[in-house]
């Protein structure tokens, strides 16, 4: 592909949204990773990355005349706005989370534990957890909910279809993401954050990776330190205790999807970059 692209004056481009070593175990996988970094990376004219952390990482592996382009997370905000009517079966008021509960169960555990710590002071608020539940570890999450006496306050929806998700998020009062600190969080940026922001509802999130580069605590999000159940519980309660402020914070957060996370604006920037690079290269 590299030879064909250069022969035909076509840019050879790869996109990366996380560190290449995430999930790599065993000698065979490590050998393939080494070949990718030392050989394959040097074939690309451009590597498009989602964070500065990845930009810094790949700058050590590309060839001298190659380029790295930083393209932030993008979201089709229109999907999450103008939703009419709440889906059947949902509680009157709720905090929503959407994501993988199998691979990132600690995210859900922190959220459940945090909710348990202030649930008594907000008896009308529920927690709705959206995501696949068909795995062995799910029983552990259900037991955690039962042990905290929250079976009537926590709802697992199971997996939703692509066209169902917007209404579930847009109908929520608050949206939460207790992402723990990790190498994956450092290098990547959660797509669900764009979906959360697009609803213009208040978002409660942890300060991991490059989230703090775009979101400011009390301005366009409620931001907690990571890996701390009590801190996340306090930040959730802060948002719930002042609903008028939460509405303002949600509106400000939504503006990010009209600017830095807007597909149309970023597509024009990317196209200009490729056109300038092609002119300079050929």
N, C-alpha and C positions, 0 to 999 in steps of 0.2 A: 504493500500500500504506500509506503514512504517513497519508494523509487518511482511508482506510477504517478503520485501526486507531484513530485518535483519535476518529472519529465513533462507533465502536462500543465505545469505552473499552477497547481492547486495547493493551497495551504493544508498542511497535515496537522490536525488539531485534536487534542484530547481534553475532556472535561473531567475534573476531579472534585468531589464534594466531601471527601474525608481522607485521612491519612491512609496510604496504601498498606500499611502494616497492621491495621485494625483487623483482628480475627485471624492473623497469620500464626499458625502453630506447626511444630514439627519441622524436621530438616528439609523435606521436599518443598513445602510451601515457602520456607525461608530462602531456599535456593532460587525458586522462581521469583521471589521478591527482589533478591539481589540482582538477578538478570534484568528484571524490569527497570530497576533504578540505574544500573550501570550501562545498559545497552538500549533498551526500548525508549526510555525517556529522552535520549539524545536524538531520536529520530523525529520528534515532533517540532514543528515550527512554533506552535503556540500550545500552552497548557492553560485552560480556563479553570480558575479555582473560585471557591465560594467564600474564602476567608483569607485574611492576611497571614494567619498562621500557616496555611497551606502554601501561600505565595512564598513565604520565607523558606519553608521546607523544600519545595521543588526547585528553588533557585540554586540549590547545591547540586542538582542532578541534570539540569538541562544543558545543552551545548551553548557556547558563548553567544552565538547570533540568534538564539531562540528567544521567545518572549513569554511572559506570564501575564495573563489578563485576569483581573479581579472582577467577577460578576456576582453580585450579592444574590441572596435568596429572592425569588420572585413569586408573586401570587396573583391570581385572577380575582381581584377583590369583588368584582361584580357578582360572582357566584354567592357571596355571603351577605350581600346587601339587598334590601327590599324583600326579604323573606316575609311571607304573610302566614300567620297561623302557627301555633305550636303543635308539633307532632303529638299524636295521641299517646297517652300513657306516661307523659313526663310530669314531674311535680310542679307546683306553682312557682317556686323559686329554687334555683339550683346553681351550683358551681359545676362546670364541665371540664373534663379532661379527655383528650383523644390521643391514642397512640398504642404502640405495641406493649401489651402487658406481659408477654412471654419473655422477650429479650431484655426488657427494661423494668422488671417487676419492682425494683427499688424505688422507681419514680412513683409508682402507685402506692407502695407501702408508706412512703413519706407523706403522700397526700392524705391517705386514710388516717394515719396517726395524727397529722396536723389538724384535720377536720375534727377528730375526736376531742381535741383539746379545747375547742371553742364552741362545739356544737350545742352545749347546754345554754349558752348565752344567746344563741340564734336558733331557736327551736323550729322556725319556719323554713330554714335553709336546708337543702338537700345536696348530695354529691352524686353526679351522674358520670360514670366512667364508660367511655366509648372505646371499644376495641375487641379484638378476637379473644374469646374465652375458652376455645376448644384446645386446651393443653393441660398437662398433668399438674403444673404448679398453680392452676387457677383455684383449686380447692384450698390452698394456703391463703390466698387473698380473701376468699369467702369466710374462712375461719377467723381471719384477722378482723373482718367487719363484725362478725358475730361476737367475738371476744370483747370488742369495744362497745357492744350494745347498740350497734348502728344499722342493723339489718333493715329497719323501716326507714332509714334515712339515706342509705347508699344504694344506688341502682346501677347494675351492669347491663348495658344495652346489647352486648355482643357486637359482632362486626356489622358495620353499616355499608350500604352501597355508596358509590361516589356521589350520586345525586341526592342521597338522603342526608349526608353530613351537614351541609350548610344550614338547614333548618334547626338541627339539634344544637349547633353552636350559636347561631343567631338568637335562639330563644333563651339561652342561658343568661343569668344575671352577671356572672363572673366566669373567667376562664383561667385555668391554672396549669402550670408546668413546673414541677419540683425537680428539674433536671439536676442530677448529681454532678460533681466535678469528675472529669475523666479525660483521657486523651481523645476520645471520640467527641466529647463536648468541646474540647479545645480547638480541634481542627474543623469541625463541621458547624452547621447552623441549622436549627430545626425548621423544616418546612411548615410544621404546624403553627409556628409562631406567626408566620404570614397570614395563615387562615384565621388565627385568633384576632390579630390586629384588624383584619378586614371587616370583622363584625362590628367594630367600634365599641365593643364591650371592654370593661376593665380587665386587664391581664395581670395576673400575679405570677411571677417567674423568678428563677434564681439567677444570680450573677455569674454565669459560666460562659466560657468561650468569649465571643465577641458581641454577645447580647448587650452588655453595658455600653458598647460603642454607638448603639442606635437608640437605646431606651434609657431614660433617666427616672430614677425612683421619685414617685410623687408628681412627675410631670407627664409622662406618657405611658407609664407602667408602674406597678408596685413591685419592687425588686428586693428579694431576700438573699442573704448569704446562702450558699449551697450546703448540703449535707447536714442540715440542722433542723430537726422537726419543730422545735419550739420557735425558732426564728421564722420559719415558714408559716406556722400557725398564727403568730403575731402579725405577720404581714397580711395574711388573709383577713384576719379580724379587723385590721386597720382599714382595709378596703370596705368591708361589710358595715363597719360602724359609721361610715360617712358616705352614703350612697350618692349624694349630690356631687361630691368630689370625685367619686369613682366614675360617674358619667362623664365628667370633664376629662379625666385621665384617659378614658376609653376613646373619646372623640379625638384627642390629641394623638393617641397611638395609631388610630386609623389613618391619620394623615400620612404616616410613613408609607402606606400602600399606594398613595397617590404620587409619591416622589421616588425615594430610593429603592423601594421594592416593586415599582411599577414595570410590568413587562415591556410596554411600548416604549417608555423612555430609555430603559436599559438596552432594548434591542437596537435602537438608533445609535446609541453610544458604541455598542459592539460592532455594528456594521461599519461605522466610521473608522473604528480601529482596524478592522480587517482590510478595508479599502486603502487606508494609509500604509498598512504593512505590505500589501501586495505591490503598491506603487514603488515602495522603497526596495522591495526584494527583487522585482522583475521590471 
